Every structure is written in C-alpha cells, then in structure tokens.
C-alpha cells in the first residue's frame, strides 16, 4: 500500500509514555501525586519526545489494586484533583503535540461501586444483573489464574442471598455482566464522557476477560461487543484509539484486532516479542526474538503492535516454556523474592542488567527500532530501579525521581506519608534522578531523548515492513524497516564482545549510502551493495538508506 497521509493514523508513529498520577509529582504536600503536578511536568514530557500520554486509573477507588478497582467510572479520585485539573492537563498536553489516553477498566468494578452495593441489597434490584451470579457452589479446587497464590478461586458467596458472584481478579472486584444491554449502554456512556473531555482513546484493561461472556441473543458473538465499541468510538472521535491488553498467542490476538484489517482494537501490546526479548537477553542471542517477530501475523495499515520492555505489572514470562522461563529467572531474578505468581519478575530493567549502561542503551535502541509503536513506563528514561523492600508488583510503582532532594523531589511530605517509598539502594534518588541527568549530556535521559527525536523523523520505523537481513554473526540482529516513506537498517549486538559483520542490500541503486542517525558517519555501499560494519559489544547502529536524489536531510 502506498502511504500518502499519516496524520489520521497518528498512533502508528507515536511515542507512548505510561504514568500513574499518584506517583508522578505531588504539589499539595499530602504525599500523593496529583494532576496539577502532572500539568507542571508536561514540558518535561514534550522535551523527552512523548507524543501520547497514557494515564493509569485516576478514578475514585478504595485503592486495593493500584486504582484498577474503580468505584466511579465518571469521577476523579479527590486525592488527585478534579475534572478541571484533568482538562488542564489535556489542554496543556495538546498544546505541545501530546495526546492523552486513559485506562478503560470495565471488566469489573470495585465491590464499593454503587452498582454492586445496590446489587447486594436485593436480588430484585435492576443492578443485580449488572454482575455475574450463580446459584450453586462452584467446583472445588478452582484456581485464580490472574493472581495465583494471592486470590482464592473466582467465585465468592453473598451470604445474604446465598448466591455466588464471579470475580476473575480479586474478590473485591466483581465481574461486570456485559451480556446485559444496560451494562453495555453504561460502558458506551463512560467512553463518550471521557472523549467529550478531550481524551484521544483508551488503554483497554484485560480484554480477554472482558469478552468472557456466554453467547446470548443480544451478544451472539462476544467480539461483536468490541466491534460495537470501536464503531461508537469512531463516531464520536475519528482520531481515538483502543490500545488493548491481550496477553495471548499471536493467532488469538488477530481476532482481537478484528482480523488483519482491523475493526476492533486499534493496537495491542506484543507480549510474545517482549518475553522473547528477555530470553534473547539472557542467552545473549537474538534468535528467540527473531523467531517471535517472524511469527507475528501480517497486519493491515489500520492496526498496529505496541512494543514495550517494562510495564506497571510484573514482567510476565507466561508464554515461555518452563525451561525458558527458568533461564530468564536465573539471569535476571535469581532471588525467589524477585518473582511473583510463578511466572513474573518484579524488577525494572536496569537492575536486571546490573546497571550496565551498554546493555541498557542497546535495549532501548532496539525498542525504538522494532516494528510498531514504542511504549515507555515512567522513569525508564532515567533508569529507575525497583524498591526491593516492597513485595510484589508494587515494587516497580515507586515515585518518580525528579531530583536528589528529600523524597526524590516527588513530594514535600514526611517520608512516612508518601503513597510509596523510593528505593534506598544504588537506584535511590541520590544516584538516579532527572535533574542530574538533564545536566549531563551523556546521561540515559539525553540518550532516550535522542532516540525519540530520531524515531519521530523516521516514519518507516512505525510504518515499515520488517525483514531480517542475513549476516554471519549470530549475536547480531540486523533488520530492515521499509516503506515508501524510507528505509532504515537497525543493527544490535546482544553479546559483550565486539563484532565485525557484512551484508548486502542488493535491491538498492548505485550511489546509495547508509547514514548513521546516531553518529556523524556516512557509509557508501559497495558496487554490489555490500556493507561492512564494526559493532561494539552491546552496540547498536541506526542506518538510514540514502539513495541518489533523496531529499531527506536527517
């Protein structure tokens, strides 16, 4: 397909940045981040190169699951601010070319949501059917697949009625019954409400659980619900997107796009490639990642993969084999306390790589050159670590480290009042913070800034067709991304030893050169299209193909 206009598909070349308002910046001294603090840091995000800001749940909540237990889909947690504060964030971000998307958590509610409280009061309540119930006791020994070892089963008895309600997650998060047309209408109203305030789409939480509904006359096919949401979304906002959390094999993920051309989710996180990447890191061999990327289904231009190295949950390894998972555990989480649910790691990337700046930079260079849209988790740009004193997934959800001041510049509150504690080891704010790195041109922060800048002027990285380029060094991944917007060759060394490699670009005309986007270097191709390169240990190269008459100057 010839690409003539990329503006309406802005997300194909976006730089997405995920943050939790409560851990970003506190302006009122209560120890909890707030929307006013976020508004003050929009310029920081703009300078970083962020073009899409993903806000984790900011809704009213008992906060028993980091805000994913929502008690009001239309509200804002008063600790964080109000609707006026959010609109100011959206306006300020939009003025700087940053769109805002928010979490859509509609597979369940908090058990303190007014709907569920009304459902508990009477079996005749119209809200009773907003949830999923059964009369008989559930089968014994039923496990909770989401939180094994932390939650018992997926059914809890309501003692008053004697019925059981379903909760795919924690007991305090009863599942919504989306087979009920009234629930589907409520979800549409929630979407319409936030779109009206100016947001540009949603990160949809736990999509497969959302669609776990029996076939009914109203919903003969569960995926029709996603299609309805997508159609409603596009009627209300032509630019809005649905970024889905679907941790399933590739073949199953295609269905959540709505097929290769896509009429359901706009983007999906690539959990398969992410897990393969960590196996490649552990082996110092790109082969597992290459296998995953080659297995990706071909997609049409209306949908996209979202790439990430770390998110706000555990680093799940559930799609690896038991032996592969153990390899990654041994390499990056040797202590049992660094693991959770038998499948995941509760660490951030820099500590896993023992702070080696070469491997860390190689990893982020690769993130930005993988086919798809890169997603950063707050603090990645400065190399934040986890707090080893906090158990479970919360260890990576510590306050943003702005400076070496008390509490890392996050808050003026007494440390005992902080919503979460920063680490106290070598990744403490005294050692890792944004202020110091802003003053250091050689810092990770400036490196990530350079990556986002080069990525944003290289649309082929988001749009291009992926192809592995054959070459003789097993530790090197050399791949091409090509579209009619241009072509870039990316080279990454997974090993500590430097390497010299050679490959051919046989389909390029005479006079073509490779321009290194991360160094002042221009490499002419040989007469036969041959390229010879030296790559340092854990090195990386971004090589734009510059053909005769090419008018691009970067």
PLY file of the C-alpha trace (Angstrom):
ply
format ascii 1.0
element vertex 554
property float x
property float y
property float z
element edge 553
property int vertex1
property int vertex2
end_header
0.00 0.00 0.00
1.26 3.45 -0.86
1.26 5.80 2.11
0.02 9.27 1.21
-1.16 10.68 4.53
-0.10 9.54 8.00
-1.79 12.28 10.04
-5.06 10.43 10.75
-3.12 7.37 11.95
-1.02 9.36 14.40
-0.57 6.36 16.70
1.49 4.46 14.09
4.49 6.67 14.88
3.63 7.77 18.42
5.90 7.64 21.46
3.65 6.45 24.30
4.50 7.23 27.94
2.62 5.50 30.77
2.39 7.02 34.23
0.37 6.84 37.42
-0.69 10.32 38.53
-0.39 9.39 42.20
3.33 8.60 41.87
4.40 11.33 39.44
4.52 14.68 41.28
2.85 15.92 44.46
2.11 19.67 44.61
0.00 19.95 47.76
2.28 18.12 50.18
-0.05 15.23 51.06
2.39 12.58 49.83
0.24 11.69 46.81
0.90 12.84 43.26
-1.78 14.94 41.62
-2.99 16.27 38.29
-1.59 19.72 38.97
1.82 18.16 39.38
1.40 16.32 36.09
0.45 19.56 34.34
3.68 21.11 35.60
5.69 18.30 34.02
4.12 18.30 30.55
7.05 20.31 29.21
9.42 17.64 30.53
7.45 15.01 28.62
7.39 17.15 25.50
11.16 17.61 25.61
11.53 13.86 26.09
9.70 13.39 22.79
6.47 11.92 24.13
3.51 12.25 21.75
0.93 10.14 23.62
0.42 10.16 27.39
-1.27 7.08 28.86
-2.74 7.75 32.31
-3.28 4.78 34.60
-6.59 4.84 36.54
-7.28 8.14 38.28
-10.88 7.30 39.17
-12.31 7.14 42.71
-11.20 3.86 44.24
-10.59 2.05 47.52
-7.11 1.58 46.00
-6.80 -2.10 46.81
-5.44 -2.87 43.31
-3.50 0.27 42.36
-6.66 2.03 41.19
-7.94 -0.79 38.99
-10.76 -1.32 41.49
-12.95 1.55 40.28
-15.86 2.84 42.35
-16.97 5.61 39.94
-16.25 5.48 36.19
-17.09 9.16 35.74
-15.17 10.59 38.68
-11.65 11.58 39.65
-10.04 10.46 42.88
-10.20 13.62 45.07
-6.63 12.97 46.23
-5.52 13.62 42.65
-7.64 16.66 41.80
-10.84 17.26 39.88
-12.18 17.36 36.34
-10.93 20.89 35.84
-7.40 19.76 36.68
-7.66 16.91 34.19
-8.90 19.21 31.43
-5.94 21.48 32.12
-3.60 18.50 31.70
-5.28 17.56 28.41
-5.17 21.15 27.11
-1.55 21.68 28.12
-0.54 18.38 26.56
-2.43 19.06 23.34
-0.73 22.45 23.02
2.58 20.59 22.94
1.51 17.93 20.46
0.76 15.26 23.08
-2.48 13.31 23.03
-3.85 11.75 26.21
-5.34 8.28 26.53
-6.73 6.80 29.75
-7.32 3.36 31.20
-10.71 1.81 30.46
-11.35 -0.73 33.22
-14.78 -2.18 32.52
-14.37 -5.91 33.01
-15.13 -5.39 36.72
-15.87 -2.74 39.35
-14.89 -2.27 42.95
-17.22 -4.01 45.37
-17.81 -0.50 46.73
-19.24 0.75 43.45
-22.86 1.92 43.90
-23.97 -0.62 41.30
-22.62 -3.55 43.30
-23.87 -2.19 46.60
-27.34 -1.91 45.10
-26.99 -5.43 43.70
-26.21 -6.76 47.18
-29.22 -5.11 48.76
-31.77 -7.10 46.79
-31.90 -9.88 44.21
-34.68 -7.85 42.60
-32.51 -4.77 42.13
-32.06 -3.78 38.46
-28.34 -3.69 39.24
-28.28 -7.36 40.25
-27.92 -8.33 36.60
-25.05 -5.89 36.18
-22.90 -8.68 37.62
-22.44 -12.42 37.07
-24.11 -14.77 39.59
-24.65 -18.47 40.11
-26.97 -20.35 42.46
-24.90 -23.47 43.03
-21.49 -23.71 44.67
-18.57 -23.51 42.25
-16.42 -26.57 41.58
-13.90 -27.29 44.31
-10.24 -26.60 43.62
-10.93 -23.85 41.06
-7.84 -21.64 40.81
-7.48 -17.92 40.22
-5.38 -17.68 37.04
-4.69 -13.96 37.34
-3.34 -13.87 40.89
-2.32 -17.43 41.78
-1.42 -17.69 45.43
-2.94 -14.30 46.25
-6.62 -14.81 45.40
-8.74 -17.89 46.01
-10.88 -19.02 43.08
-13.13 -16.78 41.02
-16.41 -17.08 42.94
-17.39 -15.58 46.31
-20.62 -16.23 48.18
-23.04 -13.46 49.03
-24.25 -14.71 52.42
-27.46 -12.68 52.31
-28.82 -14.24 49.11
-26.86 -17.48 49.07
-25.75 -16.80 45.50
-22.17 -16.58 44.29
-20.69 -13.68 42.29
-17.86 -14.05 39.81
-14.55 -12.18 40.08
-11.84 -13.05 37.59
-9.46 -10.88 39.60
-9.63 -10.17 43.35
-12.69 -10.86 45.50
-13.26 -7.12 45.84
-13.53 -6.76 42.02
-16.83 -8.36 40.91
-17.07 -9.01 37.15
-19.48 -6.92 35.15
-22.06 -8.78 33.09
-21.51 -7.28 29.64
-24.16 -9.62 28.21
-26.62 -7.21 29.85
-27.55 -4.45 27.36
-27.81 -1.96 30.24
-24.16 -2.60 31.13
-23.11 -2.14 27.52
-25.00 1.15 27.44
-23.19 2.27 30.59
-19.82 1.43 29.02
-20.71 3.49 25.95
-21.66 6.43 28.14
-18.37 6.17 30.03
-16.43 6.20 26.76
-18.44 9.13 25.43
-17.96 11.10 28.63
-14.16 10.97 28.60
-13.99 11.58 24.85
-16.04 14.72 25.40
-13.42 15.96 27.86
-10.78 15.70 25.13
-9.02 12.39 25.61
-7.82 10.57 22.47
-8.59 6.98 23.31
-8.28 4.21 25.85
-5.91 1.55 27.02
-8.38 -1.30 27.49
-7.59 -3.44 30.52
-7.59 -7.26 30.39
-9.58 -7.53 27.15
-9.95 -11.35 27.05
-11.60 -11.30 30.48
-13.87 -8.52 29.27
-15.17 -10.79 26.49
-15.60 -13.91 28.63
-19.37 -13.94 28.30
-21.81 -16.65 27.24
-23.41 -16.31 23.84
-26.87 -14.78 24.12
-29.49 -13.41 21.79
-28.12 -9.92 22.46
-24.45 -10.94 22.07
-24.29 -13.96 19.76
-20.57 -13.35 19.27
-18.54 -11.71 22.10
-16.23 -9.93 19.65
-19.26 -8.06 18.34
-19.08 -6.12 21.61
-15.58 -4.89 20.73
-16.74 -4.01 17.23
-19.62 -2.02 18.69
-17.23 -0.13 20.98
-14.87 0.62 18.07
-17.74 1.89 15.92
-19.06 4.05 18.74
-15.56 5.40 19.40
-15.01 6.40 15.79
-18.39 8.05 15.53
-17.52 10.24 18.49
-13.85 10.86 17.60
-12.16 9.93 14.34
-8.69 10.08 15.95
-9.41 7.99 19.05
-7.72 4.62 19.57
-8.18 1.43 21.57
-4.89 0.05 22.89
-5.65 -3.42 24.21
-4.01 -5.61 26.84
-4.29 -9.05 25.24
-1.67 -11.49 26.50
-2.46 -14.38 24.17
-0.68 -16.26 21.38
-0.40 -14.34 18.12
-3.06 -16.40 16.34
-5.59 -15.49 19.03
-4.58 -11.83 19.07
-5.59 -11.44 15.42
-9.21 -11.96 16.45
-8.95 -9.03 18.89
-7.79 -6.78 16.07
-10.90 -7.90 14.21
-8.83 -9.66 11.57
-5.78 -8.36 9.76
-7.53 -5.18 8.59
-9.00 -4.47 12.00
-12.39 -3.28 13.18
-11.87 -3.98 16.90
-8.73 -2.97 18.82
-6.51 -0.40 17.13
-3.31 -1.55 18.83
-2.25 -4.45 21.03
0.77 -4.91 23.27
3.14 -7.54 21.92
3.67 -9.74 24.98
5.14 -12.53 22.86
8.02 -10.45 21.47
8.63 -8.85 24.87
9.09 -12.22 26.53
11.26 -13.47 23.68
13.40 -10.33 24.03
14.25 -11.18 27.64
15.11 -14.74 26.64
17.39 -13.29 23.98
18.99 -11.01 26.57
19.56 -13.95 28.90
21.15 -16.01 26.12
22.95 -13.05 24.51
21.46 -14.32 21.29
18.74 -12.56 19.26
17.37 -15.84 17.86
14.32 -16.13 20.20
13.29 -12.55 19.43
13.77 -13.08 15.68
11.61 -16.20 15.87
8.86 -14.24 17.62
8.98 -11.31 15.20
8.87 -13.61 12.20
5.85 -15.35 13.72
3.91 -12.09 14.00
0.81 -12.20 11.79
0.81 -9.76 8.90
-1.48 -6.84 9.67
-3.15 -4.18 7.59
-2.27 -0.48 7.94
-5.24 0.27 10.21
-3.83 -1.69 13.18
-0.50 -1.83 14.98
1.64 -3.62 17.55
2.74 -1.73 20.67
6.24 -2.65 21.87
7.44 -2.38 25.46
10.27 -3.58 27.69
8.55 -2.95 31.02
5.08 -2.09 32.26
3.40 -1.43 35.60
2.67 -5.09 36.32
5.02 -7.99 36.85
7.29 -8.76 33.89
5.27 -11.77 32.83
7.02 -14.74 31.25
3.95 -16.93 30.97
4.31 -17.60 27.24
7.79 -19.08 27.59
8.30 -22.77 28.26
9.14 -23.80 31.80
12.79 -24.26 30.86
12.97 -20.92 29.05
11.29 -19.14 31.95
13.82 -20.62 34.34
16.64 -19.34 32.13
15.30 -15.81 32.42
14.69 -16.19 36.15
18.26 -17.40 36.65
19.66 -14.50 34.65
17.55 -11.62 35.94
15.68 -12.72 39.08
17.91 -15.22 40.90
16.24 -14.46 44.23
12.80 -16.02 44.71
11.67 -12.73 46.26
12.15 -11.08 42.85
9.48 -13.33 41.33
5.71 -13.42 41.59
2.85 -15.74 40.60
5.37 -18.31 39.39
5.54 -16.52 36.06
6.80 -12.96 36.52
9.65 -10.73 37.67
9.16 -7.72 39.96
12.19 -5.74 38.83
12.88 -2.89 36.46
15.29 -3.28 33.54
18.47 -1.51 34.82
18.85 -3.66 37.96
18.18 -6.78 35.90
21.08 -5.77 33.64
23.25 -4.93 36.66
23.31 -1.28 35.67
25.44 -1.95 32.56
24.86 1.23 30.50
25.80 -0.52 27.26
23.14 -3.22 27.59
20.54 -0.76 28.85
21.06 1.56 25.88
21.12 -1.31 23.43
17.77 -2.49 24.83
16.11 0.91 24.38
17.68 1.40 20.96
16.13 -1.91 19.94
12.75 -0.93 21.42
12.57 2.11 19.16
13.54 0.17 16.03
11.18 -2.77 16.45
8.25 -2.70 14.02
5.43 -1.00 15.89
4.85 1.79 18.42
7.19 2.14 21.43
5.70 2.41 24.93
7.72 3.69 27.90
6.86 3.28 31.58
7.58 6.38 33.66
11.14 6.54 34.99
12.55 4.29 32.27
14.14 7.30 30.62
16.35 7.88 33.67
16.98 4.23 34.54
14.92 3.96 37.71
15.11 0.75 39.71
12.59 -1.02 41.91
12.24 -0.79 45.68
13.39 -4.21 46.85
11.70 -3.66 50.22
8.21 -3.63 48.63
6.75 -7.02 47.82
5.08 -7.94 44.58
4.17 -5.74 41.64
4.17 -2.57 43.74
7.98 -2.66 43.83
8.17 -1.01 40.38
5.46 1.59 41.09
7.57 3.92 43.22
7.53 7.74 42.98
9.17 9.44 40.02
12.69 10.57 40.96
12.97 14.21 39.95
16.00 15.26 42.00
18.40 14.23 44.75
16.31 16.15 47.29
14.24 14.51 50.00
11.70 12.06 48.56
13.43 12.45 45.20
11.72 15.79 44.63
8.40 13.98 44.34
6.80 15.47 47.47
7.45 17.76 50.42
5.53 15.42 52.72
7.14 13.49 55.52
8.53 10.21 54.12
6.05 8.27 56.25
3.14 9.89 54.36
4.31 9.01 50.83
1.98 6.89 48.72
5.00 4.69 48.01
8.66 4.74 49.00
11.54 5.27 46.57
14.37 2.73 46.61
17.18 3.21 49.13
19.92 1.27 47.32
22.10 2.29 44.38
18.96 3.32 42.49
17.87 5.78 45.17
17.12 9.37 44.08
20.57 10.45 45.28
22.02 8.33 42.47
19.27 8.29 39.83
17.20 11.41 39.15
16.03 13.59 36.29
17.65 16.85 37.44
21.18 15.45 37.42
20.66 13.74 34.08
19.31 16.88 32.47
22.68 18.50 33.21
24.64 15.53 31.85
24.70 15.27 28.06
25.96 11.70 28.35
23.08 10.53 30.55
20.45 7.92 29.76
17.83 10.68 29.72
19.60 12.51 26.89
20.12 9.21 25.08
16.38 8.43 25.18
15.68 11.97 24.01
17.92 11.33 21.01
16.16 8.05 20.28
12.72 9.67 20.33
13.95 12.53 18.11
15.38 10.15 15.52
12.34 7.91 15.73
9.98 10.81 15.09
11.76 11.79 11.86
11.88 8.18 10.66
8.24 7.22 9.95
9.35 3.99 8.30
10.05 2.68 11.83
6.32 2.78 12.56
5.04 2.05 9.09
7.72 -0.10 7.52
7.76 -3.75 6.56
10.07 -5.80 8.80
12.75 -8.04 7.34
15.71 -9.74 8.97
18.91 -9.26 6.96
21.14 -12.30 6.77
24.69 -11.86 8.04
27.27 -14.18 9.64
27.41 -13.09 13.31
24.94 -15.00 15.49
24.95 -12.38 18.27
23.84 -9.60 15.91
20.30 -8.75 14.91
20.29 -6.82 11.65
16.86 -5.90 10.37
15.27 -3.54 7.88
12.09 -1.48 8.09
10.99 -0.22 4.70
8.04 1.71 3.31
7.59 4.27 0.60
8.46 6.81 3.30
12.02 5.46 3.52
14.16 2.60 4.77
16.22 2.16 7.93
18.61 -0.66 8.80
18.99 -1.37 12.53
21.95 -3.31 13.95
22.08 -4.57 17.55
24.72 -6.66 19.29
23.37 -8.90 22.06
26.86 -10.01 23.11
29.59 -8.36 25.17
32.25 -8.93 22.51
32.62 -6.52 19.58
31.79 -7.92 16.17
32.52 -7.23 12.53
29.86 -8.18 10.06
29.00 -7.81 6.41
25.73 -7.99 4.47
24.30 -6.94 1.13
21.48 -4.59 0.21
21.06 -5.97 -3.27
17.94 -4.01 -4.14
19.46 -0.54 -3.73
20.62 1.60 -6.70
24.22 2.62 -7.35
25.32 5.62 -5.32
23.29 4.64 -2.27
24.82 5.28 1.16
23.93 4.49 4.75
23.64 7.47 7.08
24.19 6.64 10.74
21.46 8.55 12.61
23.18 8.17 15.97
26.69 9.16 14.83
28.25 11.53 12.30
29.04 8.88 9.73
28.11 8.13 6.14
28.86 4.68 4.72
28.79 4.29 0.91
27.57 0.93 -0.34
29.94 -1.15 -2.39
29.26 -1.76 -6.07
27.46 -4.97 -5.18
25.51 -3.36 -2.33
27.90 -4.78 0.24
28.16 -3.24 3.71
30.88 -3.93 6.27
30.35 -2.80 9.86
32.11 -2.91 13.18
29.74 -3.09 16.14
30.95 -2.69 19.76
29.93 -5.10 22.49
26.24 -4.42 23.18
26.46 -1.86 20.37
23.75 -0.53 18.07
23.51 1.36 14.77
20.61 3.15 13.08
21.44 3.32 9.38
19.10 5.24 7.10
19.28 4.28 3.45
20.09 7.43 1.45
19.52 6.94 -2.26
20.70 9.30 -5.04
18.37 12.29 -5.19
16.93 11.57 -1.74
15.95 14.97 -0.31
15.87 13.91 3.35
18.42 15.81 5.40
18.24 13.83 8.67
0 1
1 2
2 3
3 4
4 5
5 6
6 7
7 8
8 9
9 10
10 11
11 12
12 13
13 14
14 15
15 16
16 17
17 18
18 19
19 20
20 21
21 22
22 23
23 24
24 25
25 26
26 27
27 28
28 29
29 30
30 31
31 32
32 33
33 34
34 35
35 36
36 37
37 38
38 39
39 40
40 41
41 42
42 43
43 44
44 45
45 46
46 47
47 48
48 49
49 50
50 51
51 52
52 53
53 54
54 55
55 56
56 57
57 58
58 59
59 60
60 61
61 62
62 63
63 64
64 65
65 66
66 67
67 68
68 69
69 70
70 71
71 72
72 73
73 74
74 75
75 76
76 77
77 78
78 79
79 80
80 81
81 82
82 83
83 84
84 85
85 86
86 87
87 88
88 89
89 90
90 91
91 92
92 93
93 94
94 95
95 96
96 97
97 98
98 99
99 100
100 101
101 102
102 103
103 104
104 105
105 106
106 107
107 108
108 109
109 110
110 111
111 112
112 113
113 114
114 115
115 116
116 117
117 118
118 119
119 120
120 121
121 122
122 123
123 124
124 125
125 126
126 127
127 128
128 129
129 130
130 131
131 132
132 133
133 134
134 135
135 136
136 137
137 138
138 139
139 140
140 141
141 142
142 143
143 144
144 145
145 146
146 147
147 148
148 149
149 150
150 151
151 152
152 153
153 154
154 155
155 156
156 157
157 158
158 159
159 160
160 161
161 162
162 163
163 164
164 165
165 166
166 167
167 168
168 169
169 170
170 171
171 172
172 173
173 174
174 175
175 176
176 177
177 178
178 179
179 180
180 181
181 182
182 183
183 184
184 185
185 186
186 187
187 188
188 189
189 190
190 191
191 192
192 193
193 194
194 195
195 196
196 197
197 198
198 199
199 200
200 201
201 202
202 203
203 204
204 205
205 206
206 207
207 208
208 209
209 210
210 211
211 212
212 213
213 214
214 215
215 216
216 217
217 218
218 219
219 220
220 221
221 222
222 223
223 224
224 225
225 226
226 227
227 228
228 229
229 230
230 231
231 232
232 233
233 234
234 235
235 236
236 237
237 238
238 239
239 240
240 241
241 242
242 243
243 244
244 245
245 246
246 247
247 248
248 249
249 250
250 251
251 252
252 253
253 254
254 255
255 256
256 257
257 258
258 259
259 260
260 261
261 262
262 263
263 264
264 265
265 266
266 267
267 268
268 269
269 270
270 271
271 272
272 273
273 274
274 275
275 276
276 277
277 278
278 279
279 280
280 281
281 282
282 283
283 284
284 285
285 286
286 287
287 288
288 289
289 290
290 291
291 292
292 293
293 294
294 295
295 296
296 297
297 298
298 299
299 300
300 301
301 302
302 303
303 304
304 305
305 306
306 307
307 308
308 309
309 310
310 311
311 312
312 313
313 314
314 315
315 316
316 317
317 318
318 319
319 320
320 321
321 322
322 323
323 324
324 325
325 326
326 327
327 328
328 329
329 330
330 331
331 332
332 333
333 334
334 335
335 336
336 337
337 338
338 339
339 340
340 341
341 342
342 343
343 344
344 345
345 346
346 347
347 348
348 349
349 350
350 351
351 352
352 353
353 354
354 355
355 356
356 357
357 358
358 359
359 360
360 361
361 362
362 363
363 364
364 365
365 366
366 367
367 368
368 369
369 370
370 371
371 372
372 373
373 374
374 375
375 376
376 377
377 378
378 379
379 380
380 381
381 382
382 383
383 384
384 385
385 386
386 387
387 388
388 389
389 390
390 391
391 392
392 393
393 394
394 395
395 396
396 397
397 398
398 399
399 400
400 401
401 402
402 403
403 404
404 405
405 406
406 407
407 408
408 409
409 410
410 411
411 412
412 413
413 414
414 415
415 416
416 417
417 418
418 419
419 420
420 421
421 422
422 423
423 424
424 425
425 426
426 427
427 428
428 429
429 430
430 431
431 432
432 433
433 434
434 435
435 436
436 437
437 438
438 439
439 440
440 441
441 442
442 443
443 444
444 445
445 446
446 447
447 448
448 449
449 450
450 451
451 452
452 453
453 454
454 455
455 456
456 457
457 458
458 459
459 460
460 461
461 462
462 463
463 464
464 465
465 466
466 467
467 468
468 469
469 470
470 471
471 472
472 473
473 474
474 475
475 476
476 477
477 478
478 479
479 480
480 481
481 482
482 483
483 484
484 485
485 486
486 487
487 488
488 489
489 490
490 491
491 492
492 493
493 494
494 495
495 496
496 497
497 498
498 499
499 500
500 501
501 502
502 503
503 504
504 505
505 506
506 507
507 508
508 509
509 510
510 511
511 512
512 513
513 514
514 515
515 516
516 517
517 518
518 519
519 520
520 521
521 522
522 523
523 524
524 525
525 526
526 527
527 528
528 529
529 530
530 531
531 532
532 533
533 534
534 535
535 536
536 537
537 538
538 539
539 540
540 541
541 542
542 543
543 544
544 545
545 546
546 547
547 548
548 549
549 550
550 551
551 552
552 553
